[in-house]
């Protein structure tokens, strides 16, 4: 492949719609594969363990993808958020605080719904935590596929809400479900992040910088993983610490250069591979019928499909009416509601919390199926509502 062809492929993959369609295709392939006569091959491939046991890194291929490779996607998300916080829309404190309130509302309401339905169900006492998180990759992919006329603030709002509530979910995993936190490992990770931040502040760059930054980033990932925290947080942290403003003699700042180089890899390889590994859930009639007869699974579904949009909308309303925040330019309450519905796509982090919350295999299977059904419903309803808002914006542009 020529250099020009590589550049063209990169430009193609930087298009959000293309990345979303590739991810959707990978999801469909995973579901078909996991429910086909060749499902054994799917389970064997992504269940295959690899890595040194001495470093506690003998993990399944699926876990390497979700904990390791997905950190690259979160790094790109962190870079984009840092850019928006420093030179973009979120540099205004009243715009930056809005997704924080929205994310808090989008965690509290689903958590209360989940707790109300799972209370008293043996073995499901911690099911309330399952509908708390938003799957950033899937939610952003759906938005990219169906929306082309919405203001850029809508995507930034979704991205910010998803990052905040995923960080909240990771904190809950650390507090509620992690019994053996490696504080020494986390302290080392924090120290390495300080080193990274200082190097960025000192504008350390040049041909040898990659030989420093890449091992440093890998070390941060390793020690966060060793500390018992979901290691993808390393990607967000490194992205948020990367310098955004260029200096004299510098064509582009590190954050801009890195986002330009890594985004096609994230969209064209990392995210589709993650979808292929995560979406392969076996669907059968018995498990589908079980989710509608179990209060616990009904709570998960209602938490994601109903609680998320209500919580996001309520949190945003409180922030705006108290004058702590304001809506981005061109963004109205209809857009906030549509993003709230997309936030109901829980999937990966919800599945992760489910694996921690349920000891019983039957409850775990039912909980996973509930997350899958809820995420499917939220994605369809979210896509419909977003498309309606998208057409309304397109009509406004034509009329003007």
Secondary structure, DSSP 8 states (H G I E B T S, - for coil): --HHHHHHHHHHHTSHHHHHHHHHHHHHHHHHHHTSTTHHHHHHHHH-EES-GGGT--EEHHHIIIIIIHHHHHHHHHHHHHHHHHTSGGGSHHHHHHHHHHHHHHHHHHHHHHHHHHTT-TT-TTGGGGGG---HHHHHHHHHHH-SSS-HHHHHHHHHHHHHHHHHHHHHIIIII-SS--HHHHHHHHHHHHHHHHHHHTT--STTHHHHHHHHHHHHHHHHHHTTS-TTHHHHHHHHHS--S--TT-SS-HHHHHHHHHHHHIIIIIHHHHHHHHS-----HHHHHHHTT-HHHHHHHHIIIIIHHHHHHHHHHHHHHTTS----TT--HHHHHHHHHHTT--HHHHHHHHHHH--SHHHHHHHHHHHHHHHHHHHHHHHHHHHHHHHHHHHHHHH-
